[in-house]
Amino acid sequence: MEFKNSTEGAVFRVLRNAPPSHYLLNIQSFSSLNNLNKFISNNFDAGDFKWKLCLYPNGDKENKGEGHISVYLELA
């Protein structure tokens, strides 16, 4: 990491060895998820790790997320 101060503000730069990764989750009808408490995606690889996407369409009530959409990225 590199931090550099200037008269215009701070510059923050992060260098990494791994290329960026992405995962596409296509939901045909989000309203069809309203009856679910939690949706978990299939495992996918990114940055030499296995991940899964956890989605709470009506919010994660255990973490005070009720009334919102809660989305988490978890190690598989």
N, CA, C and O atoms as a Maestro MAE file, in Angstrom:
{
 s_m_m2io_version
 :::
 2.0.0
}

f_m_ct {
 s_m_title
 :::
 protein
 m_atom[304] {
  # First column is atom index #
  i_m_mmod_type
  r_m_x_coord
  r_m_y_coord
  r_m_z_coord
  i_m_residue_number
  s_m_chain_name
  s_m_pdb_residue_name
  s_m_pdb_atom_name
  i_m_atomic_number
  :::
  1 25 0.836 -1.180 0.000 1 A "MET " " N  " 7
  2 3 0.000 0.000 0.000 1 A "MET " " CA " 6
  3 2 0.877 1.238 0.000 1 A "MET " " C  " 6
  4 15 1.975 1.256 0.555 1 A "MET " " O  " 8
  5 25 0.362 2.252 -0.631 2 A "GLU " " N  " 7
  6 3 1.125 3.488 -0.691 2 A "GLU " " CA " 6
  7 2 0.227 4.640 -0.274 2 A "GLU " " C  " 6
  8 15 -0.890 4.775 -0.772 2 A "GLU " " O  " 8
  9 25 0.712 5.464 0.635 3 A "PHE " " N  " 7
  10 3 0.002 6.656 1.048 3 A "PHE " " CA " 6
  11 2 0.851 7.853 0.652 3 A "PHE " " C  " 6
  12 15 2.054 7.882 0.911 3 A "PHE " " O  " 8
  13 25 0.227 8.835 0.028 4 A "LYS " " N  " 7
  14 3 0.965 10.017 -0.386 4 A "LYS " " CA " 6
  15 2 0.102 11.241 -0.085 4 A "LYS " " C  " 6
  16 15 -1.060 11.294 -0.490 4 A "LYS " " O  " 8
  17 25 0.646 12.198 0.604 5 A "ASN " " N  " 7
  18 3 -0.076 13.431 0.894 5 A "ASN " " CA " 6
  19 2 0.296 14.489 -0.124 5 A "ASN " " C  " 6
  20 15 1.441 14.562 -0.570 5 A "ASN " " O  " 8
  21 25 -0.661 15.294 -0.482 6 A "SER " " N  " 7
  22 3 -0.410 16.399 -1.385 6 A "SER " " CA " 6
  23 2 -1.237 17.583 -0.922 6 A "SER " " C  " 6
  24 15 -2.043 17.448 -0.001 6 A "SER " " O  " 8
  25 25 -1.055 18.735 -1.540 7 A "THR " " N  " 7
  26 3 -1.830 19.907 -1.161 7 A "THR " " CA " 6
  27 2 -3.288 19.769 -1.579 7 A "THR " " C  " 6
  28 15 -4.148 20.474 -1.049 7 A "THR " " O  " 8
  29 25 -3.583 18.871 -2.523 8 A "GLU " " N  " 7
  30 3 -4.943 18.680 -3.003 8 A "GLU " " CA " 6
  31 2 -5.689 17.602 -2.225 8 A "GLU " " C  " 6
  32 15 -6.888 17.423 -2.439 8 A "GLU " " O  " 8
  33 25 -5.031 16.890 -1.344 9 A "GLY " " N  " 7
  34 3 -5.676 15.816 -0.594 9 A "GLY " " CA " 6
  35 2 -4.778 14.603 -0.545 9 A "GLY " " C  " 6
  36 15 -3.602 14.665 -0.903 9 A "GLY " " O  " 8
  37 25 -5.337 13.517 -0.106 10 A "ALA " " N  " 7
  38 3 -4.575 12.281 0.037 10 A "ALA " " CA " 6
  39 2 -4.845 11.362 -1.140 10 A "ALA " " C  " 6
  40 15 -5.951 11.334 -1.681 10 A "ALA " " O  " 8
  41 25 -3.829 10.616 -1.530 11 A "VAL " " N  " 7
  42 3 -3.950 9.615 -2.585 11 A "VAL " " CA " 6
  43 2 -3.752 8.258 -1.936 11 A "VAL " " C  " 6
  44 15 -2.791 8.054 -1.193 11 A "VAL " " O  " 8
  45 25 -4.650 7.336 -2.211 12 A "PHE " " N  " 7
  46 3 -4.579 5.993 -1.655 12 A "PHE " " CA " 6
  47 2 -4.493 5.009 -2.799 12 A "PHE " " C  " 6
  48 15 -5.352 5.002 -3.681 12 A "PHE " " O  " 8
  49 25 -3.469 4.180 -2.795 13 A "ARG " " N  " 7
  50 3 -3.279 3.220 -3.868 13 A "ARG " " CA " 6
  51 2 -3.006 1.850 -3.261 13 A "ARG " " C  " 6
  52 15 -2.195 1.717 -2.345 13 A "ARG " " O  " 8
  53 25 -3.688 0.838 -3.776 14 A "VAL " " N  " 7
  54 3 -3.480 -0.533 -3.329 14 A "VAL " " CA " 6
  55 2 -3.044 -1.367 -4.519 14 A "VAL " " C  " 6
  56 15 -3.705 -1.365 -5.557 14 A "VAL " " O  " 8
  57 25 -1.953 -2.067 -4.379 15 A "LEU " " N  " 7
  58 3 -1.471 -2.952 -5.424 15 A "LEU " " CA " 6
  59 2 -1.718 -4.379 -4.985 15 A "LEU " " C  " 6
  60 15 -1.508 -4.711 -3.818 15 A "LEU " " O  " 8
  61 25 -2.160 -5.225 -5.894 16 A "ARG " " N  " 7
  62 3 -2.403 -6.619 -5.554 16 A "ARG " " CA " 6
  63 2 -1.906 -7.513 -6.673 16 A "ARG " " C  " 6
  64 15 -1.789 -7.096 -7.825 16 A "ARG " " O  " 8
  65 25 -1.618 -8.748 -6.308 17 A "ASN " " N  " 7
  66 3 -1.126 -9.713 -7.279 17 A "ASN " " CA " 6
  67 2 -2.255 -10.398 -8.035 17 A "ASN " " C  " 6
  68 15 -2.100 -10.727 -9.211 17 A "ASN " " O  " 8
  69 25 -3.386 -10.616 -7.376 18 A "ALA " " N  " 7
  70 3 -4.515 -11.330 -7.984 18 A "ALA " " CA " 6
  71 2 -5.344 -10.377 -8.848 18 A "ALA " " C  " 6
  72 15 -5.584 -9.237 -8.451 18 A "ALA " " O  " 8
  73 25 -5.777 -10.825 -10.009 19 A "PRO " " N  " 7
  74 3 -6.644 -9.980 -10.838 19 A "PRO " " CA " 6
  75 2 -8.031 -9.874 -10.209 19 A "PRO " " C  " 6
  76 15 -8.405 -10.733 -9.411 19 A "PRO " " O  " 8
  77 25 -8.799 -8.841 -10.549 20 A "PRO " " N  " 7
  78 3 -10.166 -8.725 -10.038 20 A "PRO " " CA " 6
  79 2 -11.005 -9.927 -10.479 20 A "PRO " " C  " 6
  80 15 -10.768 -10.505 -11.540 20 A "PRO " " O  " 8
  81 25 -11.965 -10.286 -9.671 21 A "SER " " N  " 7
  82 3 -12.865 -11.391 -9.990 21 A "SER " " CA " 6
  83 2 -14.297 -10.882 -9.950 21 A "SER " " C  " 6
  84 15 -14.591 -9.854 -9.339 21 A "SER " " O  " 8
  85 25 -15.172 -11.611 -10.604 22 A "HIS " " N  " 7
  86 3 -16.573 -11.227 -10.553 22 A "HIS " " CA " 6
  87 2 -17.441 -12.486 -10.568 22 A "HIS " " C  " 6
  88 15 -17.003 -13.563 -10.973 22 A "HIS " " O  " 8
  89 25 -18.664 -12.317 -10.120 23 A "TYR " " N  " 7
  90 3 -19.651 -13.388 -10.106 23 A "TYR " " CA " 6
  91 2 -20.980 -12.750 -10.446 23 A "TYR " " C  " 6
  92 15 -21.357 -11.743 -9.846 23 A "TYR " " O  " 8
  93 25 -21.686 -13.313 -11.386 24 A "LEU " " N  " 7
  94 3 -22.969 -12.772 -11.816 24 A "LEU " " CA " 6
  95 2 -24.086 -13.649 -11.284 24 A "LEU " " C  " 6
  96 15 -24.122 -14.850 -11.552 24 A "LEU " " O  " 8
  97 25 -24.982 -13.062 -10.543 25 A "LEU " " N  " 7
  98 3 -26.174 -13.748 -10.043 25 A "LEU " " CA " 6
  99 2 -27.368 -13.103 -10.727 25 A "LEU " " C  " 6
  100 15 -27.673 -11.935 -10.487 25 A "LEU " " O  " 8
  101 25 -28.037 -13.862 -11.575 26 A "ASN " " N  " 7
  102 3 -29.175 -13.349 -12.328 26 A "ASN " " CA " 6
  103 2 -30.458 -13.823 -11.660 26 A "ASN " " C  " 6
  104 15 -30.708 -15.025 -11.574 26 A "ASN " " O  " 8
  105 25 -31.267 -12.889 -11.189 27 A "ILE " " N  " 7
  106 3 -32.554 -13.196 -10.562 27 A "ILE " " CA " 6
  107 2 -33.643 -12.766 -11.531 27 A "ILE " " C  " 6
  108 15 -33.806 -11.578 -11.808 27 A "ILE " " O  " 8
  109 25 -34.385 -13.735 -12.043 28 A "GLN " " N  " 7
  110 3 -35.423 -13.446 -13.041 28 A "GLN " " CA " 6
  111 2 -36.549 -12.589 -12.454 28 A "GLN " " C  " 6
  112 15 -37.028 -11.659 -13.103 28 A "GLN " " O  " 8
  113 25 -36.965 -12.902 -11.236 29 A "SER " " N  " 7
  114 3 -38.057 -12.160 -10.601 29 A "SER " " CA " 6
  115 2 -37.748 -12.012 -9.117 29 A "SER " " C  " 6
  116 15 -37.936 -12.944 -8.335 29 A "SER " " O  " 8
  117 25 -37.274 -10.836 -8.742 30 A "PHE " " N  " 7
  118 3 -36.889 -10.627 -7.348 30 A "PHE " " CA " 6
  119 2 -38.076 -10.809 -6.408 30 A "PHE " " C  " 6
  120 15 -37.905 -11.275 -5.282 30 A "PHE " " O  " 8
  121 25 -39.256 -10.455 -6.849 31 A "SER " " N  " 7
  122 3 -40.444 -10.602 -5.994 31 A "SER " " CA " 6
  123 2 -40.722 -12.066 -5.650 31 A "SER " " C  " 6
  124 15 -41.383 -12.346 -4.650 31 A "SER " " O  " 8
  125 25 -40.230 -13.000 -6.462 32 A "SER " " N  " 7
  126 3 -40.426 -14.413 -6.151 32 A "SER " " CA " 6
  127 2 -39.591 -14.842 -4.936 32 A "SER " " C  " 6
  128 15 -39.845 -15.898 -4.357 32 A "SER " " O  " 8
  129 25 -38.602 -14.034 -4.548 33 A "LEU " " N  " 7
  130 3 -37.780 -14.336 -3.379 33 A "LEU " " CA " 6
  131 2 -38.400 -13.850 -2.073 33 A "LEU " " C  " 6
  132 15 -37.898 -14.179 -0.998 33 A "LEU " " O  " 8
  133 25 -39.474 -13.078 -2.143 34 A "ASN " " N  " 7
  134 3 -40.074 -12.514 -0.937 34 A "ASN " " CA " 6
  135 2 -40.528 -13.572 0.057 34 A "ASN " " C  " 6
  136 15 -40.594 -13.295 1.255 34 A "ASN " " O  " 8
  137 25 -40.842 -14.776 -0.409 35 A "ASN " " N  " 7
  138 3 -41.289 -15.840 0.486 35 A "ASN " " CA " 6
  139 2 -40.121 -16.554 1.159 35 A "ASN " " C  " 6
  140 15 -40.332 -17.383 2.044 35 A "ASN " " O  " 8
  141 25 -38.895 -16.243 0.750 36 A "LEU " " N  " 7
  142 3 -37.712 -16.881 1.327 36 A "LEU " " CA " 6
  143 2 -37.128 -16.014 2.438 36 A "LEU " " C  " 6
  144 15 -37.144 -14.786 2.353 36 A "LEU " " O  " 8
  145 25 -36.612 -16.665 3.480 37 A "ASN " " N  " 7
  146 3 -35.878 -15.923 4.502 37 A "ASN " " CA " 6
  147 2 -34.454 -15.654 4.051 37 A "ASN " " C  " 6
  148 15 -33.898 -14.589 4.321 37 A "ASN " " O  " 8
  149 25 -33.854 -16.646 3.348 38 A "LYS " " N  " 7
  150 3 -32.461 -16.540 2.947 38 A "LYS " " CA " 6
  151 2 -32.246 -17.294 1.637 38 A "LYS " " C  " 6
  152 15 -32.763 -18.396 1.452 38 A "LYS " " O  " 8
  153 25 -31.482 -16.692 0.736 39 A "PHE " " N  " 7
  154 3 -31.090 -17.341 -0.510 39 A "PHE " " CA " 6
  155 2 -29.572 -17.443 -0.505 39 A "PHE " " C  " 6
  156 15 -28.885 -16.459 -0.230 39 A "PHE " " O  " 8
  157 25 -29.038 -18.632 -0.807 40 A "ILE " " N  " 7
  158 3 -27.598 -18.844 -0.860 40 A "ILE " " CA " 6
  159 2 -27.226 -19.297 -2.269 40 A "ILE " " C  " 6
  160 15 -27.809 -20.242 -2.800 40 A "ILE " " O  " 8
  161 25 -26.253 -18.618 -2.868 41 A "SER " " N  " 7
  162 3 -25.821 -18.963 -4.223 41 A "SER " " CA " 6
  163 2 -24.968 -20.229 -4.190 41 A "SER " " C  " 6
  164 15 -24.594 -20.718 -3.124 41 A "SER " " O  " 8
  165 25 -24.673 -20.742 -5.371 42 A "ASN " " N  " 7
  166 3 -23.686 -21.806 -5.498 42 A "ASN " " CA " 6
  167 2 -22.311 -21.237 -5.151 42 A "ASN " " C  " 6
  168 15 -22.101 -20.026 -5.229 42 A "ASN " " O  " 8
  169 25 -21.388 -22.099 -4.773 43 A "ASN " " N  " 7
  170 3 -20.026 -21.664 -4.504 43 A "ASN " " CA " 6
  171 2 -19.369 -21.201 -5.797 43 A "ASN " " C  " 6
  172 15 -19.642 -21.731 -6.874 43 A "ASN " " O  " 8
  173 25 -18.497 -20.197 -5.672 44 A "PHE " " N  " 7
  174 3 -17.726 -19.723 -6.817 44 A "PHE " " CA " 6
  175 2 -16.324 -19.361 -6.349 44 A "PHE " " C  " 6
  176 15 -16.108 -19.078 -5.171 44 A "PHE " " O  " 8
  177 25 -15.376 -19.370 -7.275 45 A "ASP " " N  " 7
  178 3 -13.981 -19.075 -6.965 45 A "ASP " " CA " 6
  179 2 -13.668 -17.621 -7.285 45 A "ASP " " C  " 6
  180 15 -14.050 -17.095 -8.330 45 A "ASP " " O  " 8
  181 25 -12.961 -16.989 -6.356 46 A "ALA " " N  " 7
  182 3 -12.463 -15.630 -6.579 46 A "ALA " " CA " 6
  183 2 -11.267 -15.421 -5.660 46 A "ALA " " C  " 6
  184 15 -11.352 -15.650 -4.453 46 A "ALA " " O  " 8
  185 25 -10.160 -14.988 -6.234 47 A "GLY " " N  " 7
  186 3 -8.971 -14.716 -5.440 47 A "GLY " " CA " 6
  187 2 -8.444 -15.914 -4.675 47 A "GLY " " C  " 6
  188 15 -8.025 -15.779 -3.526 47 A "GLY " " O  " 8
  189 25 -8.459 -17.072 -5.291 48 A "ASP " " N  " 7
  190 3 -7.968 -18.315 -4.691 48 A "ASP " " CA " 6
  191 2 -8.793 -18.787 -3.494 48 A "ASP " " C  " 6
  192 15 -8.314 -19.592 -2.695 48 A "ASP " " O  " 8
  193 25 -10.003 -18.304 -3.363 49 A "PHE " " N  " 7
  194 3 -10.904 -18.741 -2.306 49 A "PHE " " CA " 6
  195 2 -12.233 -19.161 -2.914 49 A "PHE " " C  " 6
  196 15 -12.573 -18.749 -4.023 49 A "PHE " " O  " 8
  197 25 -12.976 -19.975 -2.193 50 A "LYS " " N  " 7
  198 3 -14.339 -20.335 -2.575 50 A "LYS " " CA " 6
  199 2 -15.290 -19.459 -1.766 50 A "LYS " " C  " 6
  200 15 -15.148 -19.327 -0.550 50 A "LYS " " O  " 8
  201 25 -16.256 -18.868 -2.451 51 A "TRP " " N  " 7
  202 3 -17.199 -17.938 -1.839 51 A "TRP " " CA " 6
  203 2 -18.625 -18.378 -2.118 51 A "TRP " " C  " 6
  204 15 -18.867 -19.235 -2.968 51 A "TRP " " O  " 8
  205 25 -19.560 -17.790 -1.400 52 A "LYS " " N  " 7
  206 3 -20.980 -17.894 -1.709 52 A "LYS " " CA " 6
  207 2 -21.627 -16.560 -1.351 52 A "LYS " " C  " 6
  208 15 -21.189 -15.859 -0.439 52 A "LYS " " O  " 8
  209 25 -22.659 -16.237 -2.079 53 A "LEU " " N  " 7
  210 3 -23.411 -15.010 -1.863 53 A "LEU " " CA " 6
  211 2 -24.664 -15.356 -1.089 53 A "LEU " " C  " 6
  212 15 -25.429 -16.227 -1.502 53 A "LEU " " O  " 8
  213 25 -24.885 -14.681 0.034 54 A "CYS " " N  " 7
  214 3 -26.071 -14.904 0.860 54 A "CYS " " CA " 6
  215 2 -26.944 -13.660 0.788 54 A "CYS " " C  " 6
  216 15 -26.486 -12.548 1.052 54 A "CYS " " O  " 8
  217 25 -28.186 -13.859 0.432 55 A "LEU " " N  " 7
  218 3 -29.124 -12.763 0.221 55 A "LEU " " CA " 6
  219 2 -30.353 -12.968 1.090 55 A "LEU " " C  " 6
  220 15 -30.977 -14.028 1.055 55 A "LEU " " O  " 8
  221 25 -30.697 -11.957 1.866 56 A "TYR " " N  " 7
  222 3 -31.910 -11.957 2.682 56 A "TYR " " CA " 6
  223 2 -32.865 -10.946 2.048 56 A "TYR " " C  " 6
  224 15 -32.716 -9.746 2.279 56 A "TYR " " O  " 8
  225 25 -33.844 -11.398 1.251 57 A "PRO " " N  " 7
  226 3 -34.730 -10.466 0.540 57 A "PRO " " CA " 6
  227 2 -35.528 -9.552 1.468 57 A "PRO " " C  " 6
  228 15 -35.866 -8.429 1.094 57 A "PRO " " O  " 8
  229 25 -35.828 -10.024 2.665 58 A "ASN " " N  " 7
  230 3 -36.601 -9.227 3.625 58 A "ASN " " CA " 6
  231 2 -35.744 -8.737 4.783 58 A "ASN " " C  " 6
  232 15 -36.270 -8.341 5.823 58 A "ASN " " O  " 8
  233 25 -34.439 -8.762 4.607 59 A "GLY " " N  " 7
  234 3 -33.522 -8.286 5.631 59 A "GLY " " CA " 6
  235 2 -33.100 -9.385 6.583 59 A "GLY " " C  " 6
  236 15 -33.837 -10.343 6.818 59 A "GLY " " O  " 8
  237 25 -31.910 -9.236 7.124 60 A "ASP " " N  " 7
  238 3 -31.363 -10.166 8.105 60 A "ASP " " CA " 6
  239 2 -31.842 -9.713 9.478 60 A "ASP " " C  " 6
  240 15 -31.240 -8.831 10.091 60 A "ASP " " O  " 8
  241 25 -32.919 -10.314 9.956 61 A "LYS " " N  " 7
  242 3 -33.543 -9.894 11.209 61 A "LYS " " CA " 6
  243 2 -32.627 -10.082 12.410 61 A "LYS " " C  " 6
  244 15 -32.715 -9.326 13.377 61 A "LYS " " O  " 8
  245 25 -31.735 -11.096 12.362 62 A "GLU " " N  " 7
  246 3 -30.817 -11.336 13.478 62 A "GLU " " CA " 6
  247 2 -29.793 -10.212 13.638 62 A "GLU " " C  " 6
  248 15 -29.250 -10.018 14.726 62 A "GLU " " O  " 8
  249 25 -29.530 -9.480 12.569 63 A "ASN " " N  " 7
  250 3 -28.557 -8.381 12.610 63 A "ASN " " CA " 6
  251 2 -29.221 -7.031 12.381 63 A "ASN " " C  " 6
  252 15 -28.604 -6.113 11.840 63 A "ASN " " O  " 8
  253 25 -30.477 -6.912 12.792 64 A "LYS " " N  " 7
  254 3 -31.246 -5.654 12.732 64 A "LYS " " CA " 6
  255 2 -31.369 -5.108 11.314 64 A "LYS " " C  " 6
  256 15 -31.331 -3.895 11.106 64 A "LYS " " O  " 8
  257 25 -31.518 -6.011 10.334 65 A "GLY " " N  " 7
  258 3 -31.642 -5.584 8.945 65 A "GLY " " CA " 6
  259 2 -33.062 -5.638 8.425 65 A "GLY " " C  " 6
  260 15 -33.286 -5.489 7.224 65 A "GLY " " O  " 8
  261 25 -34.025 -5.849 9.309 66 A "GLU " " N  " 7
  262 3 -35.424 -5.964 8.889 66 A "GLU " " CA " 6
  263 2 -35.865 -4.700 8.153 66 A "GLU " " C  " 6
  264 15 -35.556 -3.583 8.567 66 A "GLU " " O  " 8
  265 25 -36.590 -4.898 7.059 67 A "GLY " " N  " 7
  266 3 -37.061 -3.773 6.258 67 A "GLY " " CA " 6
  267 2 -36.072 -3.354 5.180 67 A "GLY " " C  " 6
  268 15 -36.305 -2.381 4.463 67 A "GLY " " O  " 8
  269 25 -34.978 -4.083 5.065 68 A "HIS " " N  " 7
  270 3 -33.946 -3.798 4.065 68 A "HIS " " CA " 6
  271 2 -33.588 -5.094 3.358 68 A "HIS " " C  " 6
  272 15 -33.988 -6.173 3.795 68 A "HIS " " O  " 8
  273 25 -32.844 -4.994 2.282 69 A "ILE " " N  " 7
  274 3 -32.263 -6.171 1.623 69 A "ILE " " CA " 6
  275 2 -30.863 -6.324 2.208 69 A "ILE " " C  " 6
  276 15 -30.078 -5.377 2.200 69 A "ILE " " O  " 8
  277 25 -30.553 -7.507 2.711 70 A "SER " " N  " 7
  278 3 -29.223 -7.763 3.269 70 A "SER " " CA " 6
  279 2 -28.477 -8.713 2.333 70 A "SER " " C  " 6
  280 15 -29.012 -9.741 1.917 70 A "SER " " O  " 8
  281 25 -27.238 -8.357 2.011 71 A "VAL " " N  " 7
  282 3 -26.410 -9.163 1.109 71 A "VAL " " CA " 6
  283 2 -25.051 -9.358 1.779 71 A "VAL " " C  " 6
  284 15 -24.419 -8.403 2.231 71 A "VAL " " O  " 8
  285 25 -24.616 -10.620 1.833 72 A "TYR " " N  " 7
  286 3 -23.328 -10.951 2.444 72 A "TYR " " CA " 6
  287 2 -22.513 -11.799 1.485 72 A "TYR " " C  " 6
  288 15 -23.061 -12.593 0.720 72 A "TYR " " O  " 8
  289 25 -21.219 -11.627 1.534 73 A "LEU " " N  " 7
  290 3 -20.290 -12.489 0.831 73 A "LEU " " CA " 6
  291 2 -19.595 -13.320 1.895 73 A "LEU " " C  " 6
  292 15 -18.944 -12.773 2.784 73 A "LEU " " O  " 8
  293 25 -19.730 -14.643 1.810 74 A "GLU " " N  " 7
  294 3 -19.193 -15.525 2.838 74 A "GLU " " CA " 6
  295 2 -18.197 -16.508 2.224 74 A "GLU " " C  " 6
  296 15 -18.345 -16.936 1.079 74 A "GLU " " O  " 8
  297 25 -17.177 -16.855 3.016 75 A "LEU " " N  " 7
  298 3 -16.275 -17.929 2.610 75 A "LEU " " CA " 6
  299 2 -17.026 -19.243 2.648 75 A "LEU " " C  " 6
  300 15 -17.737 -19.526 3.612 75 A "LEU " " O  " 8
  301 25 -16.876 -20.045 1.616 76 A "ALA " " N  " 7
  302 3 -17.588 -21.326 1.550 76 A "ALA " " CA " 6
  303 2 -16.811 -22.403 2.286 76 A "ALA " " C  " 6
  304 15 -17.250 -23.552 2.341 76 A "ALA " " O  " 8
  :::
 }
 m_bond[303] {
  # First column is bond index #
  i_m_from
  i_m_to
  i_m_order
  :::
  1 1 2 1
  2 2 3 1
  3 3 4 2
  4 3 5 1
  5 5 6 1
  6 6 7 1
  7 7 8 2
  8 7 9 1
  9 9 10 1
  10 10 11 1
  11 11 12 2
  12 11 13 1
  13 13 14 1
  14 14 15 1
  15 15 16 2
  16 15 17 1
  17 17 18 1
  18 18 19 1
  19 19 20 2
  20 19 21 1
  21 21 22 1
  22 22 23 1
  23 23 24 2
  24 23 25 1
  25 25 26 1
  26 26 27 1
  27 27 28 2
  28 27 29 1
  29 29 30 1
  30 30 31 1
  31 31 32 2
  32 31 33 1
  33 33 34 1
  34 34 35 1
  35 35 36 2
  36 35 37 1
  37 37 38 1
  38 38 39 1
  39 39 40 2
  40 39 41 1
  41 41 42 1
  42 42 43 1
  43 43 44 2
  44 43 45 1
  45 45 46 1
  46 46 47 1
  47 47 48 2
  48 47 49 1
  49 49 50 1
  50 50 51 1
  51 51 52 2
  52 51 53 1
  53 53 54 1
  54 54 55 1
  55 55 56 2
  56 55 57 1
  57 57 58 1
  58 58 59 1
  59 59 60 2
  60 59 61 1
  61 61 62 1
  62 62 63 1
  63 63 64 2
  64 63 65 1
  65 65 66 1
  66 66 67 1
  67 67 68 2
  68 67 69 1
  69 69 70 1
  70 70 71 1
  71 71 72 2
  72 71 73 1
  73 73 74 1
  74 74 75 1
  75 75 76 2
  76 75 77 1
  77 77 78 1
  78 78 79 1
  79 79 80 2
  80 79 81 1
  81 81 82 1
  82 82 83 1
  83 83 84 2
  84 83 85 1
  85 85 86 1
  86 86 87 1
  87 87 88 2
  88 87 89 1
  89 89 90 1
  90 90 91 1
  91 91 92 2
  92 91 93 1
  93 93 94 1
  94 94 95 1
  95 95 96 2
  96 95 97 1
  97 97 98 1
  98 98 99 1
  99 99 100 2
  100 99 101 1
  101 101 102 1
  102 102 103 1
  103 103 104 2
  104 103 105 1
  105 105 106 1
  106 106 107 1
  107 107 108 2
  108 107 109 1
  109 109 110 1
  110 110 111 1
  111 111 112 2
  112 111 113 1
  113 113 114 1
  114 114 115 1
  115 115 116 2
  116 115 117 1
  117 117 118 1
  118 118 119 1
  119 119 120 2
  120 119 121 1
  121 121 122 1
  122 122 123 1
  123 123 124 2
  124 123 125 1
  125 125 126 1
  126 126 127 1
  127 127 128 2
  128 127 129 1
  129 129 130 1
  130 130 131 1
  131 131 132 2
  132 131 133 1
  133 133 134 1
  134 134 135 1
  135 135 136 2
  136 135 137 1
  137 137 138 1
  138 138 139 1
  139 139 140 2
  140 139 141 1
  141 141 142 1
  142 142 143 1
  143 143 144 2
  144 143 145 1
  145 145 146 1
  146 146 147 1
  147 147 148 2
  148 147 149 1
  149 149 150 1
  150 150 151 1
  151 151 152 2
  152 151 153 1
  153 153 154 1
  154 154 155 1
  155 155 156 2
  156 155 157 1
  157 157 158 1
  158 158 159 1
  159 159 160 2
  160 159 161 1
  161 161 162 1
  162 162 163 1
  163 163 164 2
  164 163 165 1
  165 165 166 1
  166 166 167 1
  167 167 168 2
  168 167 169 1
  169 169 170 1
  170 170 171 1
  171 171 172 2
  172 171 173 1
  173 173 174 1
  174 174 175 1
  175 175 176 2
  176 175 177 1
  177 177 178 1
  178 178 179 1
  179 179 180 2
  180 179 181 1
  181 181 182 1
  182 182 183 1
  183 183 184 2
  184 183 185 1
  185 185 186 1
  186 186 187 1
  187 187 188 2
  188 187 189 1
  189 189 190 1
  190 190 191 1
  191 191 192 2
  192 191 193 1
  193 193 194 1
  194 194 195 1
  195 195 196 2
  196 195 197 1
  197 197 198 1
  198 198 199 1
  199 199 200 2
  200 199 201 1
  201 201 202 1
  202 202 203 1
  203 203 204 2
  204 203 205 1
  205 205 206 1
  206 206 207 1
  207 207 208 2
  208 207 209 1
  209 209 210 1
  210 210 211 1
  211 211 212 2
  212 211 213 1
  213 213 214 1
  214 214 215 1
  215 215 216 2
  216 215 217 1
  217 217 218 1
  218 218 219 1
  219 219 220 2
  220 219 221 1
  221 221 222 1
  222 222 223 1
  223 223 224 2
  224 223 225 1
  225 225 226 1
  226 226 227 1
  227 227 228 2
  228 227 229 1
  229 229 230 1
  230 230 231 1
  231 231 232 2
  232 231 233 1
  233 233 234 1
  234 234 235 1
  235 235 236 2
  236 235 237 1
  237 237 238 1
  238 238 239 1
  239 239 240 2
  240 239 241 1
  241 241 242 1
  242 242 243 1
  243 243 244 2
  244 243 245 1
  245 245 246 1
  246 246 247 1
  247 247 248 2
  248 247 249 1
  249 249 250 1
  250 250 251 1
  251 251 252 2
  252 251 253 1
  253 253 254 1
  254 254 255 1
  255 255 256 2
  256 255 257 1
  257 257 258 1
  258 258 259 1
  259 259 260 2
  260 259 261 1
  261 261 262 1
  262 262 263 1
  263 263 264 2
  264 263 265 1
  265 265 266 1
  266 266 267 1
  267 267 268 2
  268 267 269 1
  269 269 270 1
  270 270 271 1
  271 271 272 2
  272 271 273 1
  273 273 274 1
  274 274 275 1
  275 275 276 2
  276 275 277 1
  277 277 278 1
  278 278 279 1
  279 279 280 2
  280 279 281 1
  281 281 282 1
  282 282 283 1
  283 283 284 2
  284 283 285 1
  285 285 286 1
  286 286 287 1
  287 287 288 2
  288 287 289 1
  289 289 290 1
  290 290 291 1
  291 291 292 2
  292 291 293 1
  293 293 294 1
  294 294 295 1
  295 295 296 2
  296 295 297 1
  297 297 298 1
  298 298 299 1
  299 299 300 2
  300 299 301 1
  301 301 302 1
  302 302 303 1
  303 303 304 2
  :::
 }
}
